[in-house]
Amino acid sequence: MNLSNYRIVLLDKSHDRKTFDCGNDILNHYFTHQASQDVKRRANSCYVVVDKNNQVAGFYTLCSASMPYHELNDTLKKKLARYRSCLRY
């Protein structure tokens, strides 16, 4: 694999999320259905690894903090999706 054929950029509308498949249903679902919503809500930043055709090869998200959902006030809870705290792969 030649890494110079890939670049890391912020997720935007130009990236085709529907065809992405990493082999993990939970991660695929998050990326295709929730990642852009979390970015809009400023809950995290999502970066994608794309090839020279702008095809998504992978993604990762960054969040500046983590708090248990039950500790948030009701206003914040309404803005954020609920996720399992532990995922098994």
C-alpha positions as CSV (number, residue, x, y, z in Angstrom):
1,M,0.0,0.0,0.0
2,N,1.4,3.4,-1.0
3,L,0.4,5.9,1.7
4,S,1.1,8.8,-0.6
5,N,-2.1,7.9,-2.5
6,Y,-4.2,8.8,0.6
7,R,-4.9,11.9,2.6
8,I,-6.7,12.8,5.8
9,V,-9.4,15.4,5.6
10,L,-12.4,16.6,7.6
11,L,-15.7,14.8,6.7
12,D,-17.9,16.8,4.5
13,K,-20.8,16.4,2.1
14,S,-18.6,15.4,-0.8
15,H,-17.7,12.1,0.8
16,D,-19.8,9.1,-0.1
17,R,-20.7,7.5,3.2
18,K,-23.2,5.0,1.8
19,T,-20.6,2.7,0.2
20,F,-18.3,2.6,3.1
21,D,-17.8,-0.8,4.7
22,C,-15.1,-1.5,7.3
23,G,-16.5,-5.0,8.1
24,N,-18.0,-3.9,11.5
25,D,-21.8,-3.2,11.4
26,I,-21.7,-0.9,14.4
27,L,-19.0,1.3,13.0
28,N,-20.6,1.2,9.5
29,H,-23.9,2.3,11.0
30,Y,-22.3,5.1,13.0
31,F,-20.4,6.5,10.0
32,T,-23.3,6.3,7.5
33,H,-26.0,7.5,9.9
34,Q,-24.6,9.5,12.8
35,A,-21.1,10.9,12.2
36,S,-22.3,14.0,10.2
37,Q,-25.0,14.7,12.8
38,D,-22.4,14.6,15.6
39,V,-20.2,17.0,13.7
40,K,-23.1,19.4,13.1
41,R,-23.9,19.3,16.8
42,R,-20.2,19.9,17.6
43,A,-20.1,16.8,19.7
44,N,-16.9,15.7,17.8
45,S,-14.8,16.1,14.7
46,C,-14.8,13.4,12.1
47,Y,-11.8,12.8,9.8
48,V,-11.8,10.6,6.8
49,V,-8.9,8.9,5.0
50,V,-9.6,9.2,1.3
51,D,-7.8,8.0,-1.9
52,K,-7.1,10.2,-4.9
53,N,-10.6,9.6,-6.1
54,N,-12.0,11.0,-2.8
55,Q,-13.3,7.5,-1.9
56,V,-13.4,6.9,1.8
57,A,-11.0,4.3,3.0
58,G,-11.4,4.9,6.8
59,F,-12.4,7.4,9.4
60,Y,-11.8,8.4,13.0
61,T,-13.5,10.8,15.4
62,L,-12.1,13.1,18.0
63,C,-13.9,14.4,21.1
64,S,-12.3,16.9,23.5
65,A,-14.1,15.4,26.5
66,S,-16.1,12.5,27.8
67,M,-18.9,12.6,30.3
68,P,-21.4,9.9,31.3
69,Y,-24.7,10.6,29.7
70,H,-26.6,10.5,33.0
71,E,-24.5,13.4,34.2
72,L,-25.6,15.8,31.5
73,N,-28.5,18.3,31.9
74,D,-31.7,17.7,29.9
75,T,-30.9,20.4,27.3
76,L,-27.6,18.7,26.4
77,K,-29.2,15.3,26.4
78,K,-31.7,16.3,23.8
79,K,-28.8,17.4,21.4
80,L,-26.8,14.2,21.7
81,A,-27.3,10.7,20.6
82,R,-26.9,7.9,23.1
83,Y,-24.1,5.3,22.5
84,R,-23.1,2.2,24.3
85,S,-20.1,3.0,26.5
86,C,-18.3,-0.2,25.5
87,L,-18.3,-1.8,22.1
88,R,-17.2,-5.4,21.4
89,Y,-15.5,-6.0,18.1
